[in-house]
Structure formats: C-alpha cells, structure tokens
Amino acid sequence: MKKFWKISLIILGSLLAIVCLFLGGSYINNQSKLKKEAKQIESYGEQLDVFDGKINVVRSGKDKNKENILLFPGYGTASPYYDFLPVITKLEKDFNVIVVEPFGYGLSSQTKRKRSIENIVEEMHEVITQLNMDHYILGGHSITGLYGVNYLNRYKDENVTGFLGIDTSVPTQKMESMNMAPFNFLKKSGIMRLYIDSNPAKGLGMKEDDPNVDQVRMITLKNSISDNLEEELDLLSENFQKTKKMVLPKDLPTLMFVAINDGRDDWVPEHQKQMKQVTNGKMIELKGHHYLHRTQSKAIAEESNKFFNK
C-alpha cells in the first residue's frame, strides 16, 4: 500500500510539474511575442491628447455637405476601426464617418482614470469637442447604448442631430456581475494566444480571406491584457445601475437596428419599449446576431441614408 501511495504521489507531482512548465512556457511565449508584435502593428487614424492619455480616432471623409456619424464600439472590441470597417465602407458614400477608440481599445493608450460611466462619458465629450463638429449623429454598437443615453442626458446642449444604434444595450436590461477570473487567467497565461494563433480567422470571428486578420490578431492579443477593459467590465453592472432611469431625448431622431436572432426573448421587446420614448424614431429588426455591422452593413447604410438624409 505504501508503494502505491508513493507511486501515486510521484505521478501527481510529475503532472503538476508538467502543468507548471506548460503554463510558464505559455506565459513567457506570450510576453515575448507581445513585445515583438508591438513593432508590427500598423498605425491608422490620429491620436488625440485626452486627459492623461491618447485616444485614437479614424476619420473617413471630411465633406462639409455630408452629415457626420460618430461610431463608438461595443465592450471589449479589440480594434473598433477594423470591427466597423464593413459598415464604414458602406456609410461613407453618404456620410462622414468617425470611429472613436476609447482608452484600452484599438490603438488608444491606457488611462489611470476610473472606468466609471461618468469618466467614460466625459472622455467621449472631450474627444467630440476636439473633433470640432458643428453637427453629428451619435452612434455605435452594443454598450454604446448605455454610454450614449448617459451622454445625451448629461450634455443636452450639444449639436447632436440623431442617434444611431446597432444592436445597442438598453439601460433597463438585466445586467449581473460576472466572474471573469477564469477568462483573465486564459488571457494572461497566454493560453488564449494559443487558441487564436491556431486559427486566427475562426478565433476572431472573421472571414478567412480578410486581409486584416493578422493585424486584428495582434491588436486583440495586445489589448487582451488591458487593465482598462478589465476594470470597465468590473464596473459594468454599477454603470447600468446609474443609467437605468435615463431615456433617449424625446425629439431626437433615432434609428435603431436590432438583431432578431440574439438568443434573448426580451431583447426585441426591450428595444420596442425604449423606442416609445421618442417621437421621431424607427426600429428595424434584422436577421443575424449581435455584430450586425459586419453582416448587415449594406442594410444599415441604406436605411441610415433614408432616415437621416430624408
């Protein structure tokens, strides 16, 4: 019996040693590649000095005769510019499109400012102020529905001519705190890199022939260890709580695209309820999942032109 336990302990110790070696090697490999890839990431857009860091913005068009559309990303989007690219190429025919990459996203820097909704919205306002636009449509994907409504309530005298929501969050939706410890472990240990590197297109939800796959892969892995994104997620439930009683401005032209295959029974009804808050609004249900700007870019561009340029 003693021999059995001795052998068992040796086997267990060996397995633990193998796991430790694997994790250690994975971590070192990830850190080494992050340093190497930092030099390979291609710059795009322009950097604005905002509080204690830099926020990257990408402009497509500066035609004074066209309306401006500002696009803010969904939570955790590695590169908002590349993520929105399919819909940018369709929208730019009729609009000037400006993509904003918040702190911790895309090519923007990190910030030491708390990721409270007050700070995030203040940063949005500072960026918009620096862009110096006489008028603009505030728009974006997913969590922009939360930050956007807060922004519109906080800065009521801004030159906002409309709101464009792409399957955006609703302040009243249920949001519970999530335990992200396992996911953070996968990111920081380098295991997530192993998964993405094995099949970048599939791991990133992109097409195999997309020429930007490698750039998105490197930016994704760079931002996967973003402290700002981690803190933003930690405060998400609190930020929803602060905004749940806020509504869209009654007279603001509002166009909302909602995915009908989202997998949540209350998703469409929540948006229908929200749209009752406005007198000049239109909600369009589109087949597809959450990333409609990738799969329904043509419909989004056509309907946006009809609604905002009528």
C-alpha positions, 0 to 999 in steps of 0.5 A: 500500500505504501508503494502505491501511495508513493507511486501515486504521489510521484505521478501527481507531482510529475503532472503538476510539474508538467502543468507548471512548465506548460503554463510558464512556457505559455506565459513567457511565449506570450510576453515575448511575442507581445513585445515583438508584435508591438513593432508590427502593428500598423498605425491608422487614424490620429491620436488625440491628447485626452486627459492623461492619455491618447485616444485614437480616432479614424476619420473617413471623409471630411465633406462639409455637405455630408452629415457626420456619424460618430461610431463608438464600439461595443465592450471589449472590441479589440480594434473598433476601426477594423470591427466597423470597417464593413459598415464604414465602407458602406456609410461613407458614400453618404456620410462622414464617418468617425470611429472613436477608440476609447482608452484600452481599445484599438490603438488608444493608450491606457488611462489611470482614470476610473472606468466609471460611466461618468469618466467614460462619458466625459472622455467621449465629450472631450474627444467630440469637442476636439473633433470640432463638429458643428453637427453629428449623429451619435452612434455605435454598437452594443454598450454604446447604448448605455454610454450614449443615453448617459451622454445625451442626458448629461450634455443636452446642449450639444449639436447632436442631430440623431442617434444611431444604434446597432444592436445597442444595450438598453439601460433597463436590461438585466445586467449581473456581475460576472466572474471573469477570473477564469477568462483573465487567467486564459488571457494572461497565461497566454493560453488564449494566444494559443487558441487564436494563433491556431486559427486566427480567422475562426478565433476572431470571428472573421472571414478567412480571406480578410486581409486584416486578420493578422493585424486584428490578431495582434491588436486583440492579443495586445489589448487582451491584457488591458487593465482598462477593459478589465476594470470597465467590465468590473464596473459594468453592472454599477454603470447600468445601475446609474443609467437605468432611469435615463431615456433617449431625448424625446425629439431626437431622431433615432434609428435603431437596428436590432438583431432578431436572432440574439438568443434573448426573448426580451431583447426585441421587446426591450428595444420596442419599449425604449423606442416609445420614448421618442417621437421621431424614431424607427426600429428595424429588426434584422436577421443575424446576431449581435455584430450586425455591422459586419453582416448587415452593413449594406442594410444599415447604410441604406436605411441610415441614408433614408432616415437621416438624409430624408 
